[in-house]
Amino acid sequence: MPELTRSAIAAGLHTLGLRAGMGVMVHSSLRSFGRVEGGAPTVIEALMDVLTPNGTLLMPSFNHGVPFEDDGPGVYDPRVTPTINGAIPGAFWRMPGVHRSLDPTHPIAAWGQHAERYTQHHHRTLTMGSGSPLGLLNADRGYGLLLGIDTTYNTFHHVIETTLNVPCLGKRTEAYPVQLPDGRRVLGRTWGWRDGDCPFTDENRYGTIMAERGLQRQRVIGNCTATLFRLQDCFAVVAELLRDGGFGFPPCSGCAIRPRVNEHTVESDWDAVSETLKLESAAWGY
């Protein structure tokens, strides 16, 4: 197959339904496209061409706690800490004009009209809550775009879990060092990951319901199967499974999985009643 060009990828994204001014969270596999002229930056530039600066492009720039392992640097620095989400997000967060949030393990990178608004207070809210970058994108009627991967990698389903107060995710219950751009080093908060797998969101199940109900569009770009969907449609499907169960699994109310406990576990600084950061939280200071 000949190399895919920037214009060919942009044309495929147009056919899929991506338009100027849209807000979209992208999860991707560069390898799925086949040969791309210029590699990862070409895919990103094609996305930017289609969305234009009036749109907003988001990608994961997660490190999943790797910097805090025994052989790691022991700190998250938004200016230098790499992501382990693949070549496309790895190139994206380094580009001029891209903002990166301060969540120590699951920072979001964003470009475009609402990039700064989505990312600037991520460290003061829940990692995947309604006030997180993805939660704000959902409120703005945004979209999800999967490039060559399935819903197992769709981070947005964690926003649904958090919004529905699933008991398996800790709310700001782990703390890790963060190096701020101004030189200060602080302890930043993130979620407490669950001690087990969710059969609905950690495995590729709800995507079949999305397809059966006609809630997603798919096109092939090169060798890549691209899937576009409204976040609000995804929310409805996943919420239904979490509340009612399905595929032979019980709903959240019948699940025994709870947040993990490790050396980074701390008491939450989140007020569950007011759904906001506690006044004494150190996060107000940066």
Buried (B, 14 or more C-beta within 10 A) or exposed (E): EEBBBBEBBBBBBBEBBBBEEBBBBBBBBBEBBBEBEBBBBBBBBBBBBBBEBEBBBBBBBBBBBBBBEEEEBEBBBBEEBEBEBBBBBBBBBBEEEBBBBBBBBBBBBBBBBBBEBBBBBBBBBBBBBBBBBBBBBBEBEBBBBBBBBBBBBBBBBBBBBBBEEBBBBBBBBBBBBBBBEEEEEBEBBBBBBBEEEBBBBEBEBBBEBBBEEEBBBEBEBBEBBBBBBBBEBBBBBBBBBBEEBBEEBEBBEEBEBBBBEEEBBEEBBBEEEEBEBEEEBEBEEB
